[in-house]
Amino acid sequence: MLTFRSIRKTLAPRWLTEEDGELVGYSLDLVKDAFVERARLGLLVRFPQQGPDGSPAPADALAAMGRDRRVVRGINEAAAGYARRLLYWLDDRKNAGNAFALMQKLSEYTGEGCVFKTVDARGNWFIRDADGTRSYYFNQANWEWDDHPIQVGGPNDGRTRWSRFWVIVHPPATLWTETNTWGGGSLWGDGVATWGSTATSDQVATMRAIVADWKPAHTRCVNIIVAFDPASFDPTAAVDASGMPNYLWEFWSKNVGGVQVPARLSTARYWSGTS
């Protein structure tokens, strides 16, 4: 590679290539070479992959590009894989608002092994299996979260209830497990742990941010449901099947014989959704 130092030795007169002249010239050329290298590296960090071998950009450059392109790095994603995804950010963005695109982004963040489902107030289900296989079921009418109507008007005005949907995550044990129940002796307020699972507060916040960024326009995610029972929330189940919402899941508990008992499925955790 040509540098000011190498060029000077070839083109400069002898009084700049020998003795004191060489020392002074070398010092000046060293500064010029440093400025040129800084400019070269500054241009390179614009690109997620650099060089013919496709090596990733420096870590701080990848982080900056990820923020600019709104591409979230996976929990355990290697730099090379993240750099490849950064190349396709604009193509991916064309599919924003699609249920499968949303689940794809969640999968890229959580890593392999998760099964994702989305279901809306009308019982339209979209499923992404752990291997990426996609399926869907329309108008199943089996998701009755509460007793409020979807249509507008009436005593329970449903102006925004048509727009509600839920994200369901079936995580592998290598990602999250059940833990930290109320009264279990775990510390509260440490800024890391969360109640009910081993997910960290940052991971919960990131999952919510991904849903908010990729959800369909004018919709509202009520909850992100982390379901530890892989058989739960079957899209083909009946509305009154065990473990399915039965008009009483709006609140955490229900009154049975004068006693407040849990209203929702106990093998799942219910994170607040997005507005």
C-alpha positions, 0 to 999 in steps of 0.5 A: 500500500502506498503511503506518504512515507514510501512516496517521499523516499522515491520522489524527495531530494536527498536532503529529505531522505537522509539524516535530519531531513529524513527524520523531519520528513518521516515525522510529517509523513507519519501524521499525514498517513494517520489522517489518510488512514482515519479517512479510509476507515471512516468510509469503510465503517459505512458498510456492515461487511468489509473486504473480500472475505466479508468480515464484519465492521468493528463492533461500535460501527455495527451498533451505530448502523443497527440504530440507524437502520433499526435492526436489533441485534440478537441476544447471542447473535455473532457479529458476522450474522448481524452484519449480513442482516444489516445488508437487507434492512431496506428490503425487510422494511418493505414487509413491516406490518405483516404478522410473519415479518414481525415474528421473523424479527422476534425470531432473529432477536431470540435466536433459534428454537422459539415458536411464535404465534399472533392472534387478533380479536377476531380469532385470526391466527398466524404461526411461525414454527421453530424451523421457520414454517408458516401457517395460519387460521382465519376466523377461528372465533376462539379468542375471547379475551374479555366480554367487550364487543368488537363493534362500535357503539353500545354500553362497552364502546369498542372503537379500538377493540377491533385493533387488538392482537396478542403475540405468543412466544413458546421459548426453549428452555435454553432461552427462558424458563419459569422462575421468580414468583411472588413470595419466592424470595427473589429481589425486586427492583434490581434492574435486571430480573423480572417476575415469572421468568428468567428473561431480563428487563432489557430483553422484555423491553426489546421484545416490546420495542420490536413488536411496536416497530413491526406491528400493523399500523393502527393496531395495539398489542395487548400482551406478549404472552410467554407460554412455557407449555408448548401445547398451550394456545392451540389455534384450532381449540374451541373458545371454551377449551381448557387454557383458552381465554373464556371472556375473563382474561382482561384481569389477572384474577376472577371471583369464584365463590367469594374468593379471588383466584387466577383467571389466566393460564398459569403456565404462561407469563403476560408482558404488557404489550404496546400502544 
